[in-house]
Amino acid sequence: MIKHYLAAIFSLVLCVQTQAATLTIGVKDGNGKVVTDAVVYAQPLNSMPVTGTGEVRIEQKDKEFHPFINVIPAGTAALFPNRDGIGHHVYSFSPAKTFQLPLSEQETTDSVLFDTPGVVTVGCNIHDWMAAYIYVVNTPFYGVSGDDGIAIIREVPPGNYTLHVWHPGIKTGTDLEQQLTLDGNDAGQLDFTIDIKPEYFWKPARPADNDEVQY
């Protein structure tokens, strides 16, 4: 009987310790308009760095990168498949990752390993308006705001975190941060307001169809 009692207590303690929270983060600009494509991540204050082992695909399609915003754990590799059948030359000069994929019309590309946390701006040397952003993080707890300006991060264990919010057009150039302590219960919605530069600073305008060079 005592053994069963102790087992029940241990099971209860384990359950409490492994409770996880769902974070709901709302992002708006200074005019109260919802902000899409904002990166949100919770960085544990006391944990070992996370190393990704997976692979993501960022497609070149219709002379655009899809998706436009990507968040990946450090150690993740990325492929940039070319669905257009025309020449693209993918590159980045960002400090977190500098690389070039030579001009090619082939669908398959070499993979690129992203092993240093930070923001990587990706472009095409042939089509100036093609842009994408990869945010490499040292945590498994991240999300991107959707059309409603909401980002959701699930299964976040109890602990102390720094919550980061970033957008490619953020005027400060650096993340907004907020210290956060989680006890296993959902924290409710946390709202952030960020000032954003005009879109042409961070998302080059695509030429009109009748002006676009046919290559």
Backbone torsions as a table, in degrees:
resi	resn	phi	psi	omega
1	MET	NA	-42.5	179.9
2	ILE	-62.8	-40.9	179.8
3	LYS	-60.4	-44.0	179.5
4	HIS	-64.1	-37.8	-179.4
5	TYR	-65.1	-46.0	179.3
6	LEU	-64.5	-37.9	178.6
7	ALA	-63.5	-38.8	179.7
8	ALA	-65.8	-41.2	178.7
9	ILE	-63.8	-45.2	179.8
10	PHE	-60.1	-41.6	179.5
11	SER	-63.7	-40.3	179.9
12	LEU	-66.0	-45.1	179.1
13	VAL	-61.7	-43.0	179.6
14	LEU	-62.1	-40.0	179.8
15	CYS	-63.1	-44.6	-179.5
16	VAL	-63.8	-42.2	-176.5
17	GLN	-67.4	-27.0	-175.3
18	THR	-102.0	9.5	174.2
19	GLN	-60.0	142.7	-178.9
20	ALA	-129.5	152.6	-176.2
21	ALA	-107.2	158.5	170.1
22	THR	-107.4	124.8	177.7
23	LEU	-98.3	129.3	175.7
24	THR	-116.5	118.7	-174.8
25	ILE	-119.8	123.7	176.3
26	GLY	-101.8	135.3	-177.9
27	VAL	-125.5	127.5	176.7
28	LYS	-132.6	162.3	175.7
29	ASP	-92.9	-177.3	-175.9
30	GLY	-64.3	-16.3	178.0
31	ASN	-96.6	5.8	179.4
32	GLY	83.2	9.4	179.1
33	LYS	-87.0	138.4	-178.8
34	VAL	-63.8	146.7	-178.4
35	VAL	-111.8	117.9	174.2
36	THR	-88.7	163.3	175.0
37	ASP	63.2	28.6	173.1
38	ALA	-89.8	132.3	177.6
39	VAL	-85.5	131.9	177.8
40	VAL	-130.8	131.0	175.7
41	TYR	-148.2	150.2	179.7
42	ALA	-106.6	115.0	-178.0
43	GLN	-98.1	113.5	177.4
44	PRO	-60.8	140.1	-179.0
45	LEU	-79.6	-27.4	-177.3
46	ASN	-130.2	82.2	179.0
47	SER	-159.5	159.3	175.2
48	MET	-74.6	148.9	176.9
49	PRO	-58.3	146.0	179.5
50	VAL	-89.3	138.7	176.3
51	THR	-118.1	118.4	177.6
52	GLY	-76.7	151.2	178.8
53	THR	-128.4	3.7	-174.8
54	GLY	-92.2	-167.0	-178.5
55	GLU	-143.8	136.7	178.0
56	VAL	-119.1	161.4	177.3
57	ARG	-121.1	128.2	175.0
58	ILE	-116.9	105.2	-170.9
59	GLU	-80.2	145.3	167.2
60	GLN	-100.1	107.0	-173.5
61	LYS	-144.3	133.0	-178.1
62	ASP	54.7	35.5	178.9
63	LYS	57.9	38.9	173.9
64	GLU	-142.4	160.2	171.4
65	PHE	-94.2	137.1	178.5
66	HIS	-133.1	122.2	-1.3
67	PRO	-79.9	164.5	-178.8
68	PHE	-73.0	-39.6	179.5
69	ILE	-116.0	132.7	179.8
70	ASN	-132.7	136.8	172.6
71	VAL	-121.0	127.6	-177.7
72	ILE	-139.6	146.6	173.7
73	PRO	-70.2	146.8	176.2
74	ALA	-56.0	137.4	-176.9
75	GLY	99.4	-1.0	179.2
76	THR	-87.5	141.4	176.4
77	ALA	-98.6	152.8	178.5
78	ALA	-129.9	141.5	170.6
79	LEU	-110.2	151.7	-179.0
80	PHE	-125.4	67.6	-176.2
81	PRO	-60.3	137.2	-178.7
82	ASN	-96.1	107.2	-179.3
83	ARG	-94.4	0.4	-172.7
84	ASP	-89.9	-25.9	-177.3
85	GLY	74.0	15.4	174.9
86	ILE	-127.8	168.8	-174.8
87	GLY	-70.7	129.2	170.1
88	HIS	-128.7	147.8	178.5
89	HIS	-129.4	96.4	-174.1
90	VAL	-84.6	138.0	-177.9
91	TYR	-155.7	165.1	169.5
92	SER	-151.7	139.5	174.1
93	PHE	-110.9	16.5	-177.2
94	SER	-69.4	142.6	179.5
95	PRO	-57.0	-34.3	-178.8
96	ALA	-68.8	-25.4	176.4
97	LYS	-166.1	117.3	174.1
98	THR	-107.3	128.2	-179.8
99	PHE	-158.8	163.4	173.3
100	GLN	-143.2	135.7	171.1
101	LEU	-108.7	113.3	-172.5
102	PRO	-54.7	152.1	179.3
103	LEU	-49.8	126.8	-177.3
104	SER	-158.7	148.3	172.2
105	GLU	-99.3	-2.4	-177.2
106	GLN	-71.7	148.4	-178.8
107	GLU	-72.1	-40.6	-176.8
108	THR	-84.3	136.9	176.8
109	THR	-123.7	162.8	172.2
110	ASP	-65.7	151.8	176.1
111	SER	-83.5	153.6	179.5
112	VAL	-122.5	128.0	-179.6
113	LEU	-91.5	127.2	178.6
114	PHE	-107.9	100.6	-172.5
115	ASP	-115.2	0.9	179.8
116	THR	-119.0	124.0	179.2
117	PRO	-59.6	146.0	178.6
118	GLY	141.3	-179.9	-177.8
119	VAL	-94.1	132.1	177.7
120	VAL	-119.0	118.8	176.8
121	THR	-93.6	125.5	-175.6
122	VAL	-111.1	138.7	177.8
123	GLY	-139.0	176.5	175.0
124	CYS	-120.0	128.4	-175.7
125	ASN	-74.6	-8.8	179.6
126	ILE	-99.5	-41.6	-177.9
127	HIS	-114.6	102.9	-170.4
128	ASP	-62.6	-26.0	-176.1
129	TRP	-82.1	-12.2	-179.8
130	MET	-72.3	122.6	-179.8
131	ALA	-147.0	148.4	173.2
132	ALA	-150.9	159.8	179.8
133	TYR	-127.9	133.5	175.9
134	ILE	-118.1	121.0	176.6
135	TYR	-104.3	114.4	-179.3
136	VAL	-93.9	124.9	-173.7
137	VAL	-122.3	161.7	177.5
138	ASN	-108.1	44.1	-178.7
139	THR	-156.4	150.7	175.6
140	PRO	-89.3	2.4	-172.7
141	PHE	-107.2	95.5	-175.3
142	TYR	-152.4	164.2	177.4
143	GLY	-163.2	174.0	178.8
144	VAL	-131.7	134.7	-178.6
145	SER	-69.1	139.7	-179.8
146	GLY	-92.2	-162.4	-178.2
147	ASP	-63.0	-20.8	178.4
148	ASP	-91.3	2.7	-179.2
149	GLY	76.8	12.7	-176.1
150	ILE	-109.0	132.6	171.0
151	ALA	-116.2	137.4	-178.6
152	ILE	-121.9	129.0	176.3
153	ILE	-118.5	119.9	-174.8
154	ARG	-104.1	160.6	172.3
155	GLU	57.1	50.2	177.4
156	VAL	-97.0	116.5	-176.5
157	PRO	-67.8	162.1	175.2
158	PRO	-58.9	148.0	179.2
159	GLY	151.8	-175.3	179.9
160	ASN	-103.3	132.9	-174.2
161	TYR	-136.1	158.0	163.0
162	THR	-107.4	119.6	179.3
163	LEU	-90.1	124.5	-177.3
164	HIS	-109.7	140.8	173.4
165	VAL	-130.1	130.1	-177.2
166	TRP	-143.4	151.0	175.5
167	HIS	-145.5	145.5	-177.9
168	PRO	-59.7	-21.2	-180.0
169	GLY	-101.7	10.6	-174.9
170	ILE	-62.5	130.6	-173.3
171	LYS	-67.1	-33.7	-178.3
172	THR	-68.2	-22.1	-176.9
173	GLY	79.5	-9.3	179.8
174	THR	-130.0	164.6	-179.4
175	ASP	-61.8	148.4	160.7
176	LEU	-82.7	143.4	-176.4
177	GLU	-131.7	148.3	174.5
178	GLN	-146.0	131.9	177.0
179	GLN	-75.9	141.7	-172.1
180	LEU	-143.9	131.4	173.9
181	THR	-115.0	124.1	-178.9
182	LEU	-110.0	137.6	-179.7
183	ASP	-112.6	12.9	-179.0
184	GLY	102.3	-12.3	177.8
185	ASN	-99.4	150.3	177.6
186	ASP	-59.3	138.5	-174.0
187	ALA	-87.4	3.8	-173.1
188	GLY	74.1	-173.4	-178.9
189	GLN	-87.8	130.1	175.6
190	LEU	-104.2	128.4	-174.6
191	ASP	-110.3	137.4	177.9
192	PHE	-125.3	144.9	172.5
193	THR	-118.1	125.5	-179.4
194	ILE	-125.7	143.5	175.7
195	ASP	-89.0	131.5	-174.2
196	ILE	-121.6	138.7	175.4
197	LYS	-69.8	162.8	172.8
198	PRO	-55.4	148.5	-171.1
199	GLU	-59.5	-32.7	-175.6
200	TYR	-65.3	-14.9	177.0
201	PHE	-74.2	-29.5	-173.1
202	TRP	-125.9	-6.1	177.2
203	LYS	-142.5	91.3	-175.6
204	PRO	-54.7	139.5	-178.8
205	ALA	-70.7	137.2	176.5
206	ARG	-83.0	138.1	178.6
207	PRO	-60.9	150.6	173.6
208	ALA	-61.9	153.3	-175.1
209	ASP	-54.0	-39.0	-177.1
210	ASN	-79.1	-11.4	177.5
211	ASP	-101.8	-13.9	-172.0
212	GLU	-70.5	131.6	175.7
213	VAL	-67.4	134.1	-175.3
214	GLN	-86.8	81.5	174.9
215	TYR	-150.6	NA	NA
